[in-house]
Amino acid sequence: MGDIIFETDTKAAQRFDILLLWAIVISVALVVLESVPSVQARFGGTLRTLEWGFTVLFTVEYAARLWSARNAWRYARSFYGVIDLVAVLPTYLALLVPGAQYSVILRGLRLLRVFRVLKAARFRGEANVLIRALRASREKIVVFLVSVLTLILVFGSIIYVVEGPENGFDSIPTAIYWSIVTLTTVGYGDVVPQTPLGKFLASAVMIIGYAIIAVPTGIVSSELSRATLRAPQGDGRVCRSCGARNHADDAAFCRVCGDDLRHVIVSE
């Protein structure tokens, strides 16, 4: 049972993870619906019954994970272990604390397990390429963010001096907030310059924002192209069930359907 619950390389494990993700999505949707007064008034009893059913299901699943884990205490203290526990506690706490059942929305964090499914599915190679691209562009992104933060501080300080408290810029943090909103081209409009010089500065910040907003995309795209060219092409084995190719050299099961690859002959 532990292989099915914790692994992702077999058909049974993949089915288990996918069914679990669907159960999480449906249970979160039920909580969202229950918060709507008209829906709660009409279907409140049914929704609560379904929620208790999912809670029991997730409780059994959590207990099964503890029972089948090689080290139960280590799993309980792990990232996913804590999330799994948090997913079942709110419904029980609602018996003692009214309204606590809505914190069951935290169950949505368990959707992070989708990465376990992707790890063994057809997106595994593509995900590795993307991760390599993000790692390679990390330093450039950091330099870019530092430059943007410097511009935000400079523009915020200038607009604070130009406009002043009488025009709504009553502090440098408020001016920095305006600078962030303007440079990112969001433009809430809750704080706006009133003087001609302030409007001219705002126009300059908007234009600069449009000029730099595509920089991170260009950096990541460039590294993504390089990582794609360097990506391994697999060992040539072809799955007998679905015909998928380009499996990792040490893969024991198909990356798409989970079929056994250990007896597959490498195709030329």
Phi, psi and omega per residue, in radians:
M1 nan -0.572 3.141
G2 -1.080 -0.603 3.117
D3 -1.127 -0.634 -3.134
I4 -1.275 -0.707 -3.050
I5 -1.322 -0.735 -2.991
F6 -1.788 -0.332 -3.106
E7 -1.750 2.977 -3.138
T8 -2.368 0.222 -3.017
D9 -1.652 -0.021 -3.141
T10 -2.075 2.826 3.127
K11 -1.068 -0.745 -3.122
A12 -1.084 -0.726 -3.140
A13 -1.156 -0.699 3.120
Q14 -1.145 -0.744 3.109
R15 -1.090 -0.713 3.132
F16 -1.065 -0.818 -3.122
D17 -1.123 -0.736 -3.125
I18 -1.157 -0.752 3.086
L19 -1.097 -0.667 3.115
L20 -1.116 -0.750 3.130
L21 -1.109 -0.707 3.093
W22 -1.123 -0.700 3.100
A23 -1.085 -0.693 3.121
I24 -1.135 -0.797 -3.139
V25 -1.041 -0.806 -3.111
I26 -1.144 -0.722 -3.119
S27 -1.155 -0.673 3.084
V28 -1.158 -0.701 3.116
A29 -1.080 -0.643 3.112
L30 -1.107 -0.705 3.130
V31 -1.160 -0.708 3.107
V32 -1.077 -0.773 3.132
L33 -1.127 -0.644 -3.108
E34 -1.149 -0.407 3.138
S35 -1.360 -0.188 3.090
V36 -1.460 2.076 -3.040
P37 -0.939 -0.776 -3.094
S38 -1.154 -0.689 3.116
V39 -1.216 -0.715 -3.129
Q40 -1.113 -0.680 -3.123
A41 -1.167 -0.576 -3.057
R42 -1.601 -0.686 -3.043
F43 -2.122 0.328 -3.063
G44 -0.951 -0.790 -3.115
G45 -1.121 -0.747 3.132
T46 -1.134 -0.756 -3.125
L47 -1.107 -0.713 3.124
R48 -1.152 -0.673 3.098
T49 -1.091 -0.783 3.110
L50 -1.109 -0.683 -3.139
E51 -1.111 -0.709 3.098
W52 -1.150 -0.620 3.088
G53 -1.087 -0.773 3.101
F54 -1.173 -0.625 3.123
T55 -1.105 -0.770 3.095
V56 -1.089 -0.734 3.131
L57 -1.046 -0.815 -3.118
F58 -1.242 -0.514 3.075
T59 -1.163 -0.770 3.091
V60 -1.089 -0.712 3.134
E61 -1.125 -0.727 3.125
Y62 -1.119 -0.740 3.105
A63 -1.107 -0.661 3.116
A64 -1.148 -0.637 3.099
R65 -1.149 -0.741 3.105
L66 -1.100 -0.713 -3.075
W67 -1.229 -0.652 -3.048
S68 -1.643 -0.149 -3.134
A69 -1.196 2.531 3.099
R70 -1.113 -0.632 3.091
N71 -2.330 1.707 -3.034
A72 -1.066 -0.729 -3.112
W73 -1.157 -0.658 3.111
R74 -1.148 -0.717 3.092
Y75 -1.130 -0.744 -3.115
A76 -1.068 -0.549 -3.131
R77 -1.594 -0.083 -3.119
S78 -1.315 2.954 -3.132
F79 -1.011 -0.931 -3.122
Y80 -1.192 -0.551 3.116
G81 -1.111 -0.756 3.115
V82 -1.131 -0.759 3.131
I83 -1.095 -0.727 3.121
D84 -1.071 -0.657 3.120
L85 -1.227 -0.767 3.132
V86 -1.066 -0.514 -3.101
A87 -1.169 -0.461 -3.066
V88 -1.827 -0.299 -3.070
L89 -1.200 -0.724 -3.017
P90 -0.970 -0.721 -3.115
T91 -1.103 -0.677 3.100
Y92 -1.228 -0.662 3.130
L93 -1.146 -0.486 -3.138
A94 -1.084 -0.384 3.088
L95 -1.195 -0.440 -3.121
L96 -1.844 -0.607 -3.086
V97 -2.094 1.894 3.136
P98 -1.028 2.379 3.122
G99 1.579 -0.200 -3.116
A100 -1.179 -0.290 -3.104
Q101 -1.140 -0.408 -3.124
Y102 -1.284 -0.330 3.071
S103 -1.261 -0.075 3.067
V104 -1.143 -0.203 3.072
I105 -1.045 -0.367 3.069
L106 -1.072 -0.283 3.100
R107 -1.024 -0.417 3.111
G108 -1.051 -0.399 3.095
L109 -1.077 -0.417 -3.126
R110 -1.222 -0.231 3.068
L111 -1.131 -0.230 3.047
L112 -1.052 -0.315 3.102
R113 -1.187 -0.164 3.083
V114 -1.029 -0.480 3.127
F115 -1.183 -0.459 3.066
R116 -1.200 -0.638 3.116
V117 -1.211 -0.773 3.135
L118 -1.099 -0.527 -3.119
K119 -1.035 -0.602 -3.076
A120 -1.852 -0.031 -3.094
A121 -1.707 -2.920 -2.997
R122 -1.194 -0.236 -3.083
F123 -1.590 0.065 -3.042
R124 -1.035 -0.866 -3.118
G125 -1.122 -0.732 -3.135
E126 -1.145 -0.656 3.112
A127 -1.123 -0.684 3.117
N128 -1.131 -0.663 3.095
V129 -1.100 -0.771 -3.135
L130 -1.118 -0.727 3.126
I131 -1.088 -0.749 3.111
R132 -1.094 -0.676 3.131
A133 -1.141 -0.730 3.135
L134 -1.158 -0.682 3.107
R135 -1.149 -0.716 -3.115
A136 -1.177 -0.524 -3.111
S137 -1.638 0.086 -3.051
R138 -1.024 -0.842 -3.095
E139 -1.121 -0.708 3.138
K140 -1.139 -0.692 3.122
I141 -1.140 -0.692 3.119
V142 -1.086 -0.795 3.105
V143 -1.057 -0.733 3.128
F144 -1.088 -0.797 -3.126
L145 -1.124 -0.690 3.097
V146 -1.089 -0.721 3.120
S147 -1.112 -0.744 3.136
V148 -1.134 -0.748 3.120
L149 -1.100 -0.624 3.088
T150 -1.134 -0.775 3.100
L151 -1.065 -0.717 3.140
I152 -1.070 -0.766 3.134
L153 -1.130 -0.750 -3.134
V154 -1.130 -0.872 -3.126
F155 -1.122 -0.678 3.110
G156 -1.104 -0.729 3.129
S157 -1.145 -0.707 -3.131
I158 -1.168 -0.791 -3.122
I159 -1.146 -0.519 3.087
Y160 -1.150 -0.723 3.135
V161 -1.229 -0.708 -3.077
V162 -1.244 -0.799 -3.043
E163 -1.548 -0.914 3.120
G164 1.401 3.012 -3.090
P165 -1.058 -0.520 -3.084
E166 -1.151 -0.309 3.124
N167 -1.922 0.313 3.065
G168 1.730 -0.203 3.126
F169 -1.626 1.312 -2.981
D170 -1.469 -0.103 3.103
S171 -2.771 2.840 3.117
I172 -1.157 -0.700 3.055
P173 -0.988 -0.693 3.083
T174 -1.110 -0.700 3.118
A175 -1.169 -0.647 3.099
I176 -1.162 -0.701 3.065
Y177 -1.015 -0.800 3.097
W178 -1.058 -0.711 -3.133
S179 -1.092 -0.726 3.118
I180 -1.125 -0.809 -3.118
V181 -1.098 -0.679 -3.103
T182 -1.339 -0.763 -3.100
L183 -1.134 -0.582 3.118
T184 -1.487 0.070 3.109
T185 1.065 0.449 3.074
V186 -1.341 -0.932 3.027
G187 1.135 1.121 3.106
Y188 -1.100 -0.673 3.127
G189 1.490 0.127 3.116
D190 -1.309 -0.453 3.044
V191 -2.282 2.109 -3.090
V192 -2.353 2.542 3.095
P193 -1.214 2.575 -3.100
Q194 -1.967 -0.456 -3.085
T195 -1.500 2.707 3.099
P196 -0.995 -0.735 3.139
L197 -1.144 -0.683 3.122
G198 -1.146 -0.686 3.109
K199 -1.172 -0.652 3.088
F200 -1.105 -0.754 3.107
L201 -1.109 -0.712 3.121
A202 -1.077 -0.700 3.113
S203 -1.093 -0.731 3.127
A204 -1.117 -0.725 3.136
V205 -1.111 -0.704 3.125
M206 -1.092 -0.777 -3.132
I207 -1.124 -0.738 3.104
I208 -1.100 -0.660 3.117
G209 -1.051 -0.777 3.095
Y210 -1.121 -0.573 -3.089
A211 -1.252 -0.588 -3.025
I212 -1.771 -0.142 -3.021
I213 -1.168 -0.417 -3.112
A214 -1.603 -0.059 -3.076
V215 -1.074 -0.868 3.141
P216 -1.044 -0.643 3.122
T217 -1.093 -0.738 3.119
G218 -1.127 -0.699 -3.141
I219 -1.101 -0.866 -3.110
V220 -1.169 -0.687 3.140
S221 -1.080 -0.718 3.129
S222 -1.095 -0.815 3.134
E223 -1.191 -0.543 3.117
L224 -1.155 -0.686 3.099
S225 -1.117 -0.744 3.123
R226 -1.138 -0.747 -3.128
A227 -1.142 -0.602 3.118
T228 -1.145 -0.695 3.129
L229 -1.178 -0.540 -3.117
R230 -1.536 -0.117 -3.060
A231 -1.140 2.385 3.109
P232 -1.164 2.627 -3.080
Q233 -1.699 0.062 3.099
G234 1.570 -3.097 -3.013
D235 -1.798 0.077 3.066
G236 1.535 -0.048 3.140
R237 -1.236 2.498 3.137
V238 -2.028 2.195 -3.133
C239 -1.157 2.339 -3.128
R240 -1.285 -0.355 -3.092
S241 -1.556 -0.804 -3.048
C242 -2.077 -0.159 3.098
G243 1.427 0.170 -3.128
A244 -1.177 2.553 3.132
R245 -2.094 -3.031 3.029
N246 1.020 0.841 3.058
H247 -1.442 2.722 3.079
A248 -1.102 2.653 -3.076
D249 -1.023 -0.587 -3.078
D250 -1.770 0.223 -3.108
A251 -1.236 2.320 3.094
A252 -1.703 -0.331 -3.111
F253 -2.342 2.727 -3.119
C254 -1.077 2.401 -3.117
R255 -1.291 -0.230 -3.113
V256 -1.781 -0.949 -3.032
C257 -1.910 -0.181 3.109
G258 1.466 0.156 -3.132
D259 -1.232 2.699 -3.085
D260 -1.175 2.253 3.135
L261 -1.890 -0.012 -2.994
R262 -1.192 -0.312 -3.138
H263 -2.003 0.235 3.139
V264 -1.472 2.333 3.118
I265 -1.479 2.389 -3.136
V266 -1.112 2.252 3.126
S267 -1.500 2.638 -3.117
E268 -1.685 nan nan
